[in-house]
Amino acid sequence: MLDLLRKIWRTGTVTKKMPLEEAPSRFRGKPVISSQVCTHCETCVNACPTGALQIHRNDNASELVLSYAQCIFCGVCAEVCESGAIRVTNDYRMVTKDKSELMVRVPIKQSFEQVSVGKGDVIQ
């Protein structure tokens, strides 16, 4: 036991404070969503293998919710997004003590189309 302590004392610190200065260029980090570009088509929600992307609807607003806690950073959401609203960055620093900070809520503009049903009725 004493020999082990001597060895640790002589060796000193061997770990680095920052393991990576910058992630490699091909590294898939966290996805980022642009609300101005999103067309509300839901292809990203349907393509997500873990269900990390969800759309929450209220009476007058919708929001796209991304949970980094569930995300496996596969990049499928960015690949299927036709409008380019989702892009994958190489940011890997997402340390937090509170799991609720890993939820991103992006408001989405709803576009309603008028559909004629008949007899002058219009549904929005």
Buried (B, 14 or more C-beta within 10 A) or exposed (E): EEEEEEEEEEEEEEEEEEEEEEBEEEBBBBBBBEEEEBBEEEBBBEBBEEEBBBEEEEEEEBBBBBBBBBBEBBBBBBEBBEBEBBBBEEEBEEEEEEEEEBEBEBEBEEEEEEEEEEEEEEEE
